[in-house]
Each structure stands twice: as C-alpha cells, then as structure tokens.
Amino acid sequence: MSSPRPTSAQASRANTPLHFRDVDLDVSKSYKHEDESEAHQLYRQAAGHKVKGTILPQTVNPDEETVPGIQHPGSTGVIYCSDRAQANGFNYASSHEWSNLGQGAPEVGPIPGAPDRPLKVEYDNDALEYAPTTGVKALREAVANLYNTTYRQGKASQYTYENVCIVPGGRAGLSRVAAVIGDVYCSYQVPDYTAYDQMLSAFRRLVPVPTALDPEDHYNLDIKQKDIHTQGLAVIIASNPRNPTGQVIKGKDLKELVDISRESTTTVILDEFYSWYIYHDDDKDIGKSISSAEYVEDVNQDSVVINWRLPGWRICWVIGPKNLITALSQSGSFLDGGANHPLQLAAVPLLDPQHVHSERIALQKHFKMKRDHVLKRLKAIGVEVTLPPVATFYIWLNLENLPDPINNGLTFFEELLKEKTIVIPGIFFDINPAHRRNLFNSPCHHFVRLSFGPPLEDLDKGIDAIARVLRKAKKEGMRSFGHSYRRSIDGPASLTSHV
Ligand SMILES: Cc1ncc(COP(=O)(O)O)c(C=O)c1O
C-alpha cells in the first residue's frame, strides 16, 4: 500500500487563515510564570521534573526519592508526551483514532519506489550466540564499504571494519560514546535532541557546556565563536541534520566543523541520524545524503558519526577512529552487551550501496512531498512556519503569534491531546528543562515540534485537529483553554480547577 499524494479534497480541507485580533483573550490568562499554568504544573508533578536545588540545598527531591539510592533521571520529552497522551486515552488499540506527530520515527511501511523491506528473517543456529560487542564483522564491513562508496571515493584514507561499531540503536550508541568521555568539557547546543540531556547528565565525569543557538541566525552553529576555541572543549556533540529545527550543517560549514577535530584537541561527535532525510531544491540532487565522512581526512583521526533507519530493528552504527571503536567495545560490554545477532546478519544486504541509493531516492521524494503538504496546510490554517525544514522530518513551529495561553508549547500540546493529537512541546529540546526556575523563560517556550514522519493520512488528521483548536479559539475566545487537563485515564477530568 503506498501513501497517496494529497488530493484536491484534502487541499480544500485547509481552512481559511484565522485572525485573532478580535478574539476574547480573557486577560486573566496572560500567564507570565509557570506557576499560573496548569500544563506546566502537570509537568512539574511528573517524577524527575521538579525544580532542583532551589529551596533545599540538595539536588534531589525528597518526596520522589523514597527508594534508597535511587534517583529519577526525568523521562525524555517523547516519553513524557506519550504518558500524557495515555492519560488522555491514547493506547495501542485506539492509536488509529489519534494522530501522533510527536513520534520521532519515520513511517516504516512501503513507500512508493522504495525497495521492499524484509519482513521475514532466516538465520542458523550460530546466530543464537552472542554477537561481538562491536558487531558482526560482515555488517561492519558493509557499513565501511557504504561510507567509502558514498563519501570517500578517490581518497587515500578509507574506512575498514575496524572503524565501525554496531550498536543496539542510536541512544545505545550515544550512551556508549558518553560512557567513554573523560573528565572534560563537553559542548552541546539548545535546542537539540532531547535524550542528550539525560545522556550527558547520567555520565557524571564529563562537564556539559551549553550553547544557545540563535533563531535569528536560523539556529546556525557558529563554530567561529570564541567559546569553542577558548573554553577548552574536548568534545562537541550535535545532531546533524538537526533535531528539532530541521536545519543542516553542510558544505563548507561542515568541512570547517570536521577540521576542528583535526586542528585542535576537540573530538566532534555528529549524530547523523537523519542524514538520508535531506530535501534538495534541485531534482538532480535527489538521492544525495550528507555526512561529515566526506570531509574526514584520516579516518583514524577525525570525527564520529552515527546512523540508520529501521528503528524497530535496533541496529545502528558508530563510525570513527579505531581507538574510539575499541573504547566503545569496552563500554558496550557493560552497558548493553551488543546488538541483536540475527538482525545484524539480515541487515548486511540492505547496506549494499545501490540498494541504499534507491531507498534514499524514494525516501527523499516521499518525505519532501509530505513536508510540502504539511507546510501548505499549516499556512492555510494561519500558522505559517517561519523556518521550514530542509532536512529531518520535523517542523519547529513557533506559536508566538497565537493568543495566550495557546502560544506556549506545553499548553498547545495539552489542548491538542484533547483533540487526539500528539506533538512535542519545545521545552523538551531545551536541554535540562526541569532545572529552569521559570519554564516560561526557556528559549523554546513558544515552540512545538511536529513530526511529518507518519503517513500522510495521520498528518492530515493532526492538522485538522490544530485547525479545530484555532477555530474554537476564534469562535469561543480563550476561556476554555489552559485548564481541565486529565491527570490519568482513571482520574478526574481536571487536575485542578482553573489555575
Ligand atoms: C538525533 C537523534 N539521535 C538518535 C536518536 C535515537 O535513536 P534510537 O531510537 O535508535 O535510539 C534520535 C531519535 O529520535 C534522534 O533524533
């Protein structure tokens, strides 16, 4: 079954833009502080999300930490959002009634023009043994070959299997990397992928150093900025293409970033999870992906990359200098024990460069069509995307122009749950949001992340839900917004009265 292109009926479902000038704004809800907002109070009540270190000098919350020796790390944004969705009735049986634009995953069904995906895996008895913690050699070779063919033709230094570590998923790869970072400054940016927050704080040797990216500058990572050179950063970690902004560091800028790892004593870790999801302006470029591997000079010196696409397989890889791979083998031996053996064997033919190329062409055409469709519909209902994504499958949506309180991401998220739609509030991409004393001051406060990973029908359902919220705001004013959020599926409809 292939996902259809948007029909004219779908296009005409787009509503005329709404203007909020005349809306009854209910001034009592012009919130300035999180204490006034029910959505924010709910977030604070979830385990691990209380303000830390304000009243008591300690950094743990005594009400939560009742199991001796155990501290809540705080759930990642996506998990908090699924918990809240479940409290509003979302479950696997009812999921077809919902639009999940929060899930950071691509649709995995067939897409037009893409090679078939294996739905059965055969393996022999040997595959029931543990695989090595660095992965099966044939798969490591297949990854090295894919990168050499795609990015390193004609270059003297080529990847071998010793530059590849197979890991059980992206987060496992990142945790293995974080576990081997020593007592050094580790730079990350805001906004970026939510799990870096817990990952960087779980491994307590490294010192995380945040840099806020500037929306005016399209969230560009300015590597010439003084901090990178003067702060003695030993490690820089960044997603590229960038989650959640959908931007990408490429060409000369990417080259300069890779050069840092050669010219200074800094290791650049680029999480290239979305490197196949690039939307080219020129059709002749369709099928091209972007990776720092193109700018690496000596494969045993320069940066590290992480990638792959069938999320349910939990097979992923890290590429880097041999001595990094041996360190990752060691951290894998106590963290996760290695990736699934039978699926590693099944992944080998999928990494054939020709196969990957056809997959990328199909992916890029299909996801570009979905991106354009969503952008067009959002514009039609009056929420124009100021920074359209050029990569990934995320839209970083600024709600600032909507009326209070649906102009903040957490409240907008709660209102959409009432309409059976899930998005991710922007604050989760502000690394360590719970540590802010007023979440309203977060640079991500006015944003949500919408995913166009799901099939087109689901995207339309979600945009219809956004349109309903906006229509209600226009018609009834803002009095019915910002409250009456369900605490649990069995609990009372409202957490509190009107906060
Ligand atoms: C930048 C980035 N890295 C890693 C991951 C997680 O990978 P996995 O689901 O394979 O653990 C994601 C998933 O959303 C991501 O956005």
Ligand as a Chemical Component Dictionary entry (heavy atoms), coordinates in Angstrom:
data_LIG
# 
_chem_comp.id                   LIG 
_chem_comp.type                 NON-POLYMER 
_chem_comp.pdbx_formal_charge   0 
_chem_comp.three_letter_code    LIG 
# 
loop_
_chem_comp_atom.comp_id 
_chem_comp_atom.atom_id 
_chem_comp_atom.alt_atom_id 
_chem_comp_atom.type_symbol 
_chem_comp_atom.charge 
_chem_comp_atom.model_Cartn_x 
_chem_comp_atom.model_Cartn_y 
_chem_comp_atom.model_Cartn_z 
_chem_comp_atom.pdbx_ordinal 
LIG C1 C1 C 0 19.302 12.957 16.665 1  
LIG C2 C2 C 0 18.837 11.603 17.139 2  
LIG N1 N1 N 0 19.738 10.694 17.536 3  
LIG C3 C3 C 0 19.361 9.475  17.984 4  
LIG C4 C4 C 0 18.030 9.128  18.047 5  
LIG C5 C5 C 0 17.556 7.828  18.693 6  
LIG O1 O1 O 0 17.850 6.722  18.069 7  
LIG P1 P1 P 0 17.225 5.318  18.533 8  
LIG O2 O2 O 0 15.747 5.434  18.524 9  
LIG O3 O3 O 0 17.746 4.377  17.513 10 
LIG O4 O4 O 0 17.737 5.024  19.905 11 
LIG C6 C6 C 0 17.064 10.026 17.611 12 
LIG C7 C7 C 0 15.639 9.624  17.661 13 
LIG O5 O5 O 0 14.721 10.374 17.623 14 
LIG C8 C8 C 0 17.476 11.305 17.182 15 
LIG O6 O6 O 0 16.577 12.230 16.819 16 
# 
loop_
_chem_comp_bond.comp_id 
_chem_comp_bond.atom_id_1 
_chem_comp_bond.atom_id_2 
_chem_comp_bond.value_order 
_chem_comp_bond.pdbx_ordinal 
LIG C1 C2 SING 1  
LIG C2 N1 SING 2  
LIG C2 C8 DOUB 3  
LIG N1 C3 DOUB 4  
LIG C3 C4 SING 5  
LIG C4 C5 SING 6  
LIG C4 C6 DOUB 7  
LIG C5 O1 SING 8  
LIG O1 P1 SING 9  
LIG P1 O2 DOUB 10 
LIG P1 O3 SING 11 
LIG P1 O4 SING 12 
LIG C6 C7 SING 13 
LIG C6 C8 SING 14 
LIG C7 O5 DOUB 15 
LIG C8 O6 SING 16 
# 
